[in-house]
Amino acid sequence: MRRHDLVIMANRLPMRRSGRASGGWERSPGGLVTALHPVLRTREGLWIGWDGTSGRASRTIEHDGLQMKPVALATRDIDAFYHGFCNRTIWPLFHDAIRPAEFNPRWWEAYHRVNERFAKAAARQVARNRAVWIHDFHLLLVPQMLRATRPDLRIGLFLHIPFPPEEIFARVPWRASLLHGMIGADVVGFQTWKDAQNFSRASRHLADAEGTDSNLTFHGHKVRVNSFPISIDAKEMETLAARPSVQKRAVEIKSRLGNRRILLGVDRLDYTKGIEARLVAFERLLETHQASSDRCVLVQVAVPSRETVPEYEQTRTRIEEIVGRINGEFSHPGSVAVHYFRRNLGREELAAWYLAADVMVVTPLCDGMNLVAKEYVSSRVDGGGALVLSEFAGAAQELRQAIIVNPYDIDGMAAGIRRALHLPRSEQRFRMSILRMVVRRHDVQEWSGTFLGALERA
């Protein structure tokens, strides 16, 4: 059996089964796939992940230059591991417990079982003394499991979501096991330095590790802890936004909305994204006559997500109720106050909306990074537009020329949106030029290269 120099591990494969695509597979959307595709090609690497179906795993698949090894998950594991422990325990807890986390022993057993399955798959596939890069909260136990069977490997772990403060993380009944799993890596990476500090402090106080915020030791094993802010393929986004077809579509969007000022939100339909608070802030502007539906419109795109989880269904219902209330009170014939779309937009269509939007409103209650903010900035090849950004998104650490707001402060958020709507053209262009320079300089290639460089030195 062929063994690989680099193995990437994530919950899902970078390709998904599709009846529409040639060969039955199509590339999954997202920055992670964009970042790691060229890396795997040059290093002859392999991606291990779930293919989205239940049943037996198939053999290694090659498609679009990618080598992929599916991991089989039974229906009971999909329910308890993914919908249960990942989405109803870890997700709410790691996002500052915005919703109460549930602690179900059966879910934990499934999480442990699935992580073992991933670890065994990687142990068989990676060459001696080579590297494994594990991604995100679905596989936090894999580093230690892999180290137990393959101590020759260099193991990296990157968490795409925030890591909570110690007093929140301490609520997990299996907290020490999760930390021991993560400490099994040689390099543990986070979106922000605060997340890295939270992890290191929890490891020292709850898992008997020793050391500092950036260097831990556990039973003689040394772990490097640092922040590696993920980014986007800025050049690809700029090229897309510069296409004549995209720019023509942006003009059409403006025209169809009556050439009003456009406020745009693009989010997964998730309770962490702050969509409800954003809508209420816009409603406040309309109520106080600081904005009117004759002159501006809020367009909210909500991409369906985890709709079988009750909390997500409740979030969708509340959002739709608020949209209905605002439109019932403030819309007029020919000037609807809020346009709400629950769908996924293609890359070209999304770029056109970014170009058409006068103000991008990115106001999550808690977010590891938020790449939508960076995509908007890269798309503004015209130098215009304004970004309103939550201080609780990891991107706020880098995009300091955005108008930073507290999404829990409705009046403050409304004031920030109003300020963005009335920014002088010169200040708008100045802020955007700096934002674009930051995203271009710190792109997704730099992110992957920096992390893999740290892993090489481990």
C-alpha positions, 0 to 999 in steps of 0.5 A: 500500500502506498504511504503519503508524505502529507495527510490532511484530516477533516470531518468532510472530504474536499469533494462531495458526491453529485449527480450533476458533476462529471465523474459523480463528484464536485468540489466542496465550497470553502477556503480550507479546500482552496488553501490545501488543494495546491499543497496536497498536489505538490506534496503528493498528499492524501485527504481523509474524511467522511464522504457524507454517506452512511455505510462502508468506506470505498477505496482511495479516490482520485479526482481533480488532482486530489487523492481522497480516502473516505472514512465510513460512518454508520447512521448511528454515528452520524446522529450521535457524533455529528448532530449530537456531540459536535453540534449540540455539545462542542459548537455552542460551548466553544462559542461562549455558550450562546446556547446551552450545551448538552452533555450526553454520554452516548454522544461522547462514546460516539465521538470517541469511536469516530475519532478512533476510526479516523486515527486508524485510517491515518496511521495506515496511510502516512509515510514514516516520519512524515506529517499529518494535519488535523482540522477542527473540532470534530477530531480533537481526540485524534492527535493523541490516538495517532501519537500512541500508534505512530510516535514517528509522525509530526502531528498538527492540529488547527481549530477553526472555531474559537476556544472558550475561556477556561471557566466555560470549557470546564463544564465539559464532563470529558474536559481532560480527555479532550485536552489530552487529545489535543496535546497529542499534537506537536503544533496546535493552532488557533485563529487568534492569540486569545484562543491559544491562551485559553487553550494553554491555560485550560491545559495547565489547570485541567489536564496537568500540562506544564509550561507557558501560553506558547509552549506546553509539556505533557508527560515529556511531550512538547507542544507548540501553541500559536495563532495562525489566522486563516484567510482567503485566496485574495487573488482569486477573489479579485480576479472574479470580481473584475470579470465584466459579467460580474460587474454587469450583474452588480449594476443589475442588482443595484438597478433592481433594488431601485438604486438604493443604498444596499446593506448586505449580510451573508451568513450561514443560518446559525445562531452564532452569526447574530442575524437577529440582532442585526435585523433589530439594529436596522429596525431601530434605524427605521424607527428613529427615522435615521434610515428609510426604505426609500433610500436604503435596503437590507439584503440578508442571505442566510445559507441553510445549515444543520436544519435538523438541529432544533436550535437552528430551526428556532433561529430560522423561525425568529429571523423570519418573524423579524423580517416579516415585522420590519417589512409589515411596518416600514415597506412601501410599494416598490421599496421593500425594507428587507430582502431575505434569501435562504439559499446558497449563492454561487461564487460569481453571484456572491461576488456581484452582491459584494460589488453592489453592496454599499455596506457589508454588515458582518456582526456575529456574536462569536466567530473564529475568523469570518472569511465573508468579511475578507471576501468582501474586502477582496471583491472591492476592486473599485476601492469603494464600500464599507465594512461593519464588523463585530469585535467578537469575530477573529477578523476584527484583530486584522481588519482594524479599518472596519467600523467595529461594533458590539453586536450585543449593543443594538443602539451601538450597532445601529450607530455603526451602520449609520456611520458606514452609510454616511462615510465620506467617499475619501474616508471610505476609499482610504479605509478600504485601501488599507483593508485590501492591503492587509487581506492581500498580504496575509492570504490563504497561501501564507496561512498554510505555509506558515502552519506547515513551516511550524510543523516541519520545525517541530 
